Amino acid sequence: MTSLFDPLALGPITLANRLIMAPMTRSRADADGVPTDLMATYYAQRASAGLMITDATYVSPNAKGYSRTPGLHTAAQVAGWRKVTDAVHAKGGRIFVQLYHTGRVSVPPLLPEGMQPVAPSAVAIKGKNYTDLGPLDFVTPRALELSEIAGVAAEFGAAARNALEAGFDGVELHAASGYLVHQFLDSSINHRTDAYGGSVANRVRFALEALDSIIAAVGAERTGVKISPRIKFNDVTDPDAEEVYPHLAGELSARKIAYLHGGLQGAYPVHDAIRPVFKGRYFAGAGLDQAKGAAMLEQGAADAIVYGKLFISNPDLPRRFRDGLPLAADDPKTHYAKGPEGYTDYPEA
Ligand SMILES: Cc1cc2nc3c(=O)[nH]c(=O)nc-3n(C[C@H](O)[C@H](O)[C@H](O)COP(=O)(O)O)c2cc1C
């Protein structure tokens, strides 16, 4: 019977166990999106995870959506990430970078002078973006021109090439959480009438173009994808998730990617619906504890289990699970704060 502590072959690498650290934005990069030494310490502390997936990382200047988040499009960012991957590999860990474009979730002060957030359609998000300049209203994004879309997809490939240079073991495409790839998938956000809107195949097109540009750069066996259909975040609704996600999973199966990461079993039962139709490694995440994760592995409902908040406050989570040690709780106030507090000061058991 498969357990959390069994190794898992993933393309060319082998994970020492099946506890995956979820991608989590922690806002400890510098103002230019360069990963800091503090980030190297944080990831090295958690290197006993079978695999870590990094903070969502923007692929180009126009893809940034939050203060102090990391990027992967400049030489300085590559050098900063190299320190992170070296620190992780020195401890025997494995690390994938999660790549994203925030699309309409961004606000102009975070973008280069004169740039507007872009999206499939000019549909604004409700609410505010909590930046270092204070809370800012979201703006109506500029709908991408048809002629621009291939270039935006190619930014993912360029960042993926940088990921290899930075020493990452692979790349996760962030197709979840209402960011640009997800904005194309969701018919309540994507009102396009060209080849990127309307039918399910058209709305999935941008995800596949971004994915194929990553695959061309790093290989399918080093590429994962995260999805979170109907997540209650960033005004996602996914009215026809029942059609979109099985179709997407079929396309992903055909590409023989390293894994598919279902980031939320919520209003759409992604683990139950997608695991059976995706032909490859399936990672299940969100709201799982040790018992639930172990049960899913035993039942074959997933190949590995993704833990987020538990890894924030328990850097040695695999050992705590294995030895039945007490678990520390995380402090949400420090999730996106500056400095080491609530970041690198959670001790090992
Ligand atoms: C502080 C914080 C930041 C997050 N940032 C990201 C992110 O950058 N990319 C992503 O795909 N999910 C992000 N998530 C969602 C997590 O990956 C995960 O799906 C979520 O925390 C649920 O898992 P859990 O119950 O094990 O914490 C974030 C979650 C938290 C708590």
The ligand as an SDF file (V2000), in Angstrom:
LIG
                    3D

 31 33  0  0  0  0  0  0  0  0999 V2000
    0.0130   32.3760    2.1000 C   0  0  0  0  0  0  0  0  0  0  0  0
   -0.4870   31.5950    0.9260 C   0  0  0  0  0  0  0  0  0  0  0  0
   -0.0430   31.9040   -0.3510 C   0  0  0  0  0  0  0  0  0  0  0  0
   -0.4670   31.1580   -1.4530 C   0  0  0  0  0  0  0  0  0  0  0  0
    0.0570   31.4390   -2.6940 N   0  0  0  0  0  0  0  0  0  0  0  0
   -0.2000   30.6040   -3.7350 C   0  0  0  0  0  0  0  0  0  0  0  0
    0.5120   30.7350   -4.9460 C   0  0  0  0  0  0  0  0  0  0  0  0
    1.4020   31.5860   -5.1060 O   0  0  0  0  0  0  0  0  0  0  0  0
    0.2120   29.8620   -5.9420 N   0  0  0  0  0  0  0  0  0  0  0  0
   -0.7420   28.8850   -5.8060 C   0  0  0  0  0  0  0  0  0  0  0  0
   -0.9780   28.1240   -6.7330 O   0  0  0  0  0  0  0  0  0  0  0  0
   -1.4230   28.7430   -4.6570 N   0  0  0  0  0  0  0  0  0  0  0  0
   -1.1490   29.5540   -3.6160 C   0  0  0  0  0  0  0  0  0  0  0  0
   -1.7640   29.3330   -2.4090 N   0  0  0  0  0  0  0  0  0  0  0  0
   -2.6860   28.1900   -2.2560 C   0  0  0  0  0  0  0  0  0  0  0  0
   -1.8990   26.9600   -1.7660 C   0  0  0  0  0  0  0  0  0  0  0  0
   -1.0370   26.4800   -2.7850 O   0  0  0  0  0  0  0  0  0  0  0  0
   -2.8520   25.8270   -1.3250 C   0  0  0  0  0  0  0  0  0  0  0  0
   -3.6160   25.4460   -2.4490 O   0  0  0  0  0  0  0  0  0  0  0  0
   -3.7650   26.2750   -0.2100 C   0  0  0  0  0  0  0  0  0  0  0  0
   -2.9940   26.8450    0.8510 O   0  0  0  0  0  0  0  0  0  0  0  0
   -4.5830   25.1190    0.3430 C   0  0  0  0  0  0  0  0  0  0  0  0
   -3.7520   24.1100    0.8700 O   0  0  0  0  0  0  0  0  0  0  0  0
   -3.5830   23.9300    2.4720 P   0  0  0  0  0  0  0  0  0  0  0  0
   -4.9680   23.7200    3.0350 O   0  0  0  0  0  0  0  0  0  0  0  0
   -2.7280   22.7130    2.6110 O   0  0  0  0  0  0  0  0  0  0  0  0
   -2.9420   25.1730    3.0150 O   0  0  0  0  0  0  0  0  0  0  0  0
   -1.3820   30.1000   -1.2870 C   0  0  0  0  0  0  0  0  0  0  0  0
   -1.8400   29.7990    0.0020 C   0  0  0  0  0  0  0  0  0  0  0  0
   -1.4000   30.5190    1.0940 C   0  0  0  0  0  0  0  0  0  0  0  0
   -1.8580   30.1200    2.4680 C   0  0  0  0  0  0  0  0  0  0  0  0
  1  2  1  0
  2  3  1  0
  2 30  2  0
  3  4  2  0
  4  5  1  0
  4 28  1  0
  5  6  2  0
  6  7  1  0
  6 13  1  0
  7  8  2  0
  7  9  1  0
  9 10  1  0
 10 11  2  0
 10 12  1  0
 12 13  2  0
 13 14  1  0
 14 15  1  0
 14 28  1  0
 15 16  1  0
 16 17  1  0
 16 18  1  0
 18 19  1  0
 18 20  1  0
 20 21  1  0
 20 22  1  0
 22 23  1  0
 23 24  1  0
 24 25  2  0
 24 26  1  0
 24 27  1  0
 28 29  2  0
 29 30  1  0
 30 31  1  0
M  END
$$$$
